[in-house]
Amino acid sequence: MFRKIVSFTIEQSNLKTWLIALTLYLLTGGVLMPYGASRISEAAGHPVEILDLQFSYDKERVIEILSDYSERARTLAAIFNATADSFYPVIYALLFIVTVSWIFKNVNGGRAYLKVLLVLPILIMLVDYMENSYIISLLNDFPKINDTNVLYGSLFTTTKWSLVFLQLGIILSGLILLIWQKARAK
């Protein structure tokens, strides 16, 4: 099954598919997510920080951030995390999958690594969903703060960002390798 998915992904990864994935990403990451953050800040009455955008946090930092939210802002943030923020990981995972497939199918020997490379965007997406579940719990339970939710929420947040940076490094490395191979072939 996974081989069929990888084969399909390789076949479908081209400029047109990449532009579609990029457009979806720009709409969600550049319009929907900032809109949600602005609505949360509006409900709080002033700009607030978003837990998902931290690299890590501890109990004191969670209290500091969530104390800045009004009750309405926390409710809105929990709803936003459970709804709109459930689409965003799928969209950026799709963009990562198409980008990695498109690059590495054109790198000499790159196809051999695609089965492994395509697992990373899916893993990032799953970690993001776990992060969201803990953040929703923190938002819903506030002002009561569960240390376990903070620990796991921060762990998933840090893991998500670390994996995103790794993914970007893989994409950049693939692009450099592809350019180098094309230049060397001339």
WOJO-V428266 format. One record per pair of residues at least 4 apart in sequence whose C-alpha atoms are under 6 Angstrom apart, sorted by the first residue. I is the first residue (numbers start at 1). J is the second residue. Records with the same first field share a line. If there is no record, write none. Layout:
BEGIN
I->J + J
END
This chain:
BEGIN
9->13
10->101
13->17 + 98 + 102
14->102
18->22 + 98
19->23
21->95
25->29 + 91 + 92
26->30
27->31
28->32 + 33
29->33
31->35
38->42
40->73
41->46 + 47 + 48
43->73
44->69 + 70 + 73
55->158
56->154 + 158
57->61 + 154
62->66
63->67
69->73 + 74
73->77
74->139
78->136
80->84
81->85
89->93 + 125
93->121
95->99
96->100
97->101 + 118
98->102
100->104
101->105
104->110 + 111
105->110 + 111
107->178
114->118
124->160
127->156 + 160
131->153 + 156 + 157
132->136
134->149 + 153
137->141
138->142
149->153
150->154
156->160
169->173
174->178
180->184
END
